[in-house]
Amino acid sequence: MLAPDSLAWAMQTAAACVTEVIAFGRSLTMVLSELRQRDLPAHAVRAQAIDLAYATLRRYRRADVELSVLLDRPTAEDELRNLLRVALCWLEMHPDRAHVGVDQAVEAAAMLSGGRYRGFVNAILRRALRERASLDQTIACDAEATWQHPQWWLNRLQEDWPEQWQAIAAGGNRKPPMGLRVNSLVTTPDTYAAQLAAAEIALQDRMPEDGPDALLLVQPRPAETLPGFAAGLVSIQDIGAQQAARLLNVQPGMRVLDACAAPGGKAVHLLQSAAISLTAVEVDRERCAALTRALDPARFPPDRAVQIICADAAEPLASWAKRPFDAILLDAPCSGSGVAGRHPDAKWLRRDEDIYALARTQKRLLKAMWSLLKPGGRLLYGTCSVFALENQQQIARFLEQHPDAQLVLQQHLLPDARHDGFFYALLSKHAT
């Protein structure tokens, strides 16, 4: 058995996570959630394994190109290929410690097929070190490996963002920033920033466009190490995601609908923003359970009302949908192309045809939500996508088909060092 505080253990564990994603099509979020819940010794390098899994999936195509050169013949063994992918990733991240990476990868290989791949892994990785310049040239000739996105994704970026596609692709390969949302019900950003400073946790400069409750860490860190995190003083939420509550701008006394509400971050932000009556709808039962935990009424003042509905929001014929709403947040299911840095598995699990299916779902939801909005009300349509088909084209078609709709504002947030990529369109319904 590998020592759980060793690099070899981290490599083997990361490779197993990558196998779950690529070979079995599982969400990286779900796979890593299971890893975080495993009963491991306190000294286990779990965080290192998680970082390696993320990094390997961010550069997945790059490793494929390297292996096409390094392997004399393809290997059908997923565990072996993914261990090599992880090791190649580690060597690129730590070129000054290459000998350590090779030795530890060989130790990890001892856990595969009775150890018969130890010599094979050693030979492949040492060849990779010797032929680094040649491998880099081969990568430079492959667009998918260079930009670390599948070709269909790059095609969409180039068509939708001809002047900015390279920056967007780079943003999708970046380790994501860590935004915080201060709980305005119990503290203030200035007060909490002082607590962070006392704990020697550095913040980036605050920007007016970030929003009143937003803070941004210089370096990501485990949530449990943040002052007052367990007590609810602060939540982890990307600054781009925080714009939803800011743009919808709910007011006291409003009836508000949050469709597709799980995991609940935006719903919590709405409840912290004003004394509203919130209906949160989620179709997935497991995600609905998480939503219920996030929206525990004990977390909010008694002047807020919360109703959680496990149902398809696009079929609004149930009792919860009988009365119109003053404001609606539609955080629509989407490709996740704006959060590829945070969810790199999406780049390799999604297919181009998926975008058309998602656009049809978005259209169905948007039409259904519009029927639930009272005249004079506002609906905020949002995605974490950068693809035009899911965003501005979706809204343009909706406006053509609904003469009672007016576009109040449309906002693109492209992924960068401060936030993930988001699209928002705020629509108002003409009063009759």
N, C-alpha and C positions, 0 to 999 in steps of 0.2 A: 504494500500500500504506500501511496505517496504521502509525505508529511504535508498536512494542510496549511503549513506556513511557508511552503516552498513555491518557487516559480514554476516548477514542474506541475504541481497540483493546480496552480492558476491556469497554466496552459491547457492541461487536460480538461479542466472544468469549462473553460471558455470554448474549447473545441466541441465539447458535448452540447453546449448551448447553441453553437452555430449549426451543428448537425440537426438539432430539433427544429430550427428555423428553416434551413434550406432543404433538408431531406424530407421533412414532414409538414412543412408549410405552417408551422406554429408562429404565433406572434412573439416577438422578442420580449415584449412587455410581460406576457404571461410566463414565458420561460424564466425570465430573471426574477419574477415575483416568487416562483417556486424555489429558486436558488436562495433568495433572501430569507425564505421561511425555513430552510433546512436547519436542522439542529447540528451546528458545527462548533468546534472548540473556539474559544474567544480569540485565539491567535491565528485562526484561519484567514488567509489572504483573499477573502470573498470579494472585497472591493476591487482588487487587482484583476481577478477573473472577470468581473463585470466590465471593467474598463477594456480589457482585452477583447471580450465578445463584441462590444460596441465598435472598437477600432477595426477589428477584422471585417465586420460587415460593412463598415464605411469604405474599406478598400478592397471589397470582395473581388471585383473584376480584375483589379491589379494583380492579385494573387493568382487568379486563373491564368492570366497571361504568363506569369512567371512559371507556373507549373507546366504549362504547355511546352515551355522550353526545357525545363529541368527534368521532366519525366520522359524517359525513352518510350514508354507506353502508358496509356491512361490506367489509373487504378479505380476500380469500382467501389472501393471501400470508403464510405463517407467519413468514418472516424479518422482514418489515416489522412485523407485529403484535408480535412478541416484542421487536424493538428498541424499539418504543414502550413496551412494558411495562417493559423495563429502564430506559429513560430516565425514565418516570414514577416508578418506584421510587427512582431516584437523586435526583430533584427533591424527593421527599418526605423523603429522608434528609438532604439538604443544601439546605434552602430559602434559606440565606444565600448560596449560590453558584449560584443558578438560571441565571444567564447563562452560566456555564461549562458547566453540564450541557446546556443547549440547544445551544450551539455545538458541543460534542463529539459530541452525538447526530447533529447534522447532518453532521458529518465522517464518522461511522460509516455514515450513510445513503448516503454517496457510493459505498460498496462494493456497494450493492444496485441491480441493474438499470441499470447504467451511470450511476448518480448521479441518475436522474430523480425520486427521492423526496426529495431534499434540501429543496426548498421545502415539500413536503407535511409532512415531519417538523417543520420549523421552525414552520410555521403551527399544527400540532396542539399542540405543546408550549407555544408562547406563549399559545395559547388556554387551555390547562390552567392556566397561571399566572394569567391574568386571571380565570378562573372557578373558582378554588380553593374558595371558600365554597359555591358552588352544587354543585360536585362532591361536597364533603363531606356536604352535605345528602342528595344522592342515595344516597351510600354508606350513610348512617345508616338509610335505609329498606330496605336489603337485608341480610338476616341473614347470608348467605354472605360478603358483602363486609365487613361489620362485624366478624365473628368469624373471617374468613379460613379457613373450613372449608366443605366441601360440606354441603348441608342434611341429607342422610341421616346424616352423621357427627354433626352437631349433635343430630339427633333421638335418636341412640343415647346421646350424652352426657347429654342431658336426662332420658332414661328411666332410665339406670343411675346417674347422679349428680345428682339433682335439686337438691341444695344446693351442689354444687361444680362443676357443669359449666362455669361461666364461667371459673373459675380454671384448670380443665384445658385449656380452649380457649386461654386466654392462655399457658399453659405450652407448648402446641404451636406457638405463634407466636414463642416466645422463642429467641434465639440460644443454643444449648446451652452448659452449663458444661463445663469441661475438667477431668475427674478424672484422677488419676494413681494407679497401683498400684505401690508399691515392691516390688522383688524381694527378698523376705525371705531368699533363699538367699545373697545377697551384701552386703546392707546393711540398715539400719534406717530407719524413717520419720524419726526424729529426726536421724540422720546426713545423710540426703538432704535434709531440710528445711533443714539448715545449709548444704548446698551450694547450694540454691536461693537462700537469703538472700545468700550470697556473690556469686552471679551477679545479684543485685538483681531476682530474680523473686519477686513477692509471692504469699503463700498466704492463703487464707481460714482462719478459725478452724477447728480440727479438732473434730469432734463424735464422741462415743463410738459413736453408731449408724452412723457411716460405715464402721467396720471398722478393724482394726489396721493394715492396709497402705495405707490410703487417704489421699490428699492432694488438695486442691482449689485450683486456681489462681484468683487474682483475675481475671486476664484470659487468655483462650486465646492460645496462641502456637504457632509451628511446632515440631513435635516435635524436629526436629534441633537446635534451639537449647537444648534441655534438657540440663543436665550429665549425662554418662554415659548418655544415651539409646542411642547406638550400641553401647555396651558392655553393654547389658541391665540397667542399674541400675534402670530404671523403664519402665513401659509406660503407654500411654494407655488408660484404661478408665473408663467412667462409674461413679460411686460406686454407682448402683443396680445395675448389672451385677455389681459386686464382691460383692454380697450372696449370689450363688449359691453360691460356694465357702464363704462364711461359714456359710450355713444348712445346707448338706449336711454340713459338718464331718467330712471324711474323716479316717481315722486310719491310722497306719502299718500296712502289711501288707494293707490292703483291696484287693479287686478292684473296680475302679470302671469304670462305663460312662458315657461322655459321648455321648449320641445327638444327632444334628444338630449336630455339634461345630464346624463352620467358623463364623467364621474362626480360632477357636482361643484366644481370650482367656480364656474361662472354663476351658478345659482346661489352659492354662499355669498359671493361678491354682491349680487343684487340685494340679498337680504341684509347685508351689512350696510348697504347704501341708503336705504329708506324703509319706513314702516309700510310694507306692502303685503298684499295677499298673493302668495306665489303658488302656482300649480306647476309641478315639475313632472314631465312625462318622459318615460324611457321604455323602449320595447324589449330590451334584453333583460332577462330575469336576474342573471348574476350581477350585471351592472346596476340593475334596479336596487339590489340589496346593498351595494356599495353607496348608491345615491341616498338610500334611507339612512345609512350611518352618517353620511356627510351632512344631511339636513336634519339631524336630531333637534327637535324644538328646544331642548334644554340649552342649546348653544346660542339662542337668540332671545331678545326681549319679548315680552308677552304681546306687544303691539304688532308683531309679525305673525302671519298665519301661513302654514305650509301644508300643501296637499301633494302627496306623491302617488303617481299613477303609473302602473306597469302596463303599457298598451302601445299600439302603433299610433303615433300622433297624426299620421296621414289618414286615419279613418275616424274623424271626429264626430261620431254619432252617439257616443256614450254620455252619461249624465254630467261628467265633468266639463263637457263641451257645449252645454246648453246656453250658457250666457257668454256674450262676447267679452273680450279682454281689452284693457286699455293699452297694453304693450305686450309684444311677443318677441322673444329671442329664439331664432331658429339657427342653432349651431349645427349645420347640416352635415350628414355623413359625407366624407370626401376622400380624395386620394391620399391626403397627408403629404402632398408634395412640398408643402411649406415647412414641414417639421422633419425632413429627412435626416437632419443632423441628430435629432432626438430619437427618431425611429428609423434607423438605417435599413432595417429589414424590408421596409415598404418598397425600397428601390428594386429589390430582387424578388419580392413576392407579387407585386402588382404587375398587371399586363395592360397594354394600351387599350384593349377592348373594355377593361374594367372602368375606364373613365367615362365611356358612353353609358354604361349601366348606372354608374353613380349619378351622372347628370340627369337621367330619367327619374331616379329616386328623389333627387333634389327638387326637380320640377313638381313632382307629385306632392312633396311636403310643402313647398312654397304655396302652391294653389290651395291646399287644405288649410294652412295656417291663415291665409288671407281671409278665408271665409269666417274665421273666428275672431277677427280684429274688428273692433267697433269703429264706426265712422269718426274720423278725427284722431284715431289711434296711430301708433307707430310700430313697425315691424323691423327688426334688425336681422338681416340675413348674413351669416358668417360662415367661412370655411377656413381651414388651415391648409389651403391649396394655393399654388401659384399658376394653375392652368386656367386659361381664359374660358374654356368650355364650362367649367364649374363656377366661374365667377362673373366677369362682366358680360359674357355672352348669355349666361343664364338670366341675369337681371334684365338685359336688353330685350330678350324674348318675353319675359314676364311683363314688362312695361308696355310692350306692343299689344299684348293680349288683355291687359287690365287697365282700361282708361281711367278708373278711379284711383289709380296708384300714381304717386309722385315720388321721384327720387330726391331725397333730402341731401344725401351725401354718399360718396363712394370712396373707399379708402383701401389702398394696397399697402401692405407692410411686407417688404421683401426680406428674406432671412439675412441677418447680419450679426455683428458681434454683440448687439444689445437685445435682440429678440428673434423669435422664429418668424416664419412667413404666414401672413393672414390676409384675408379679404373681408371687407365689411361693406354692406350696402344698407343704408337706412331709408326705409320707405314709409311714407305717410298715406293714409287713406282719406280721400276727400270726404268731408262731412256732407250728409245729404240735406 
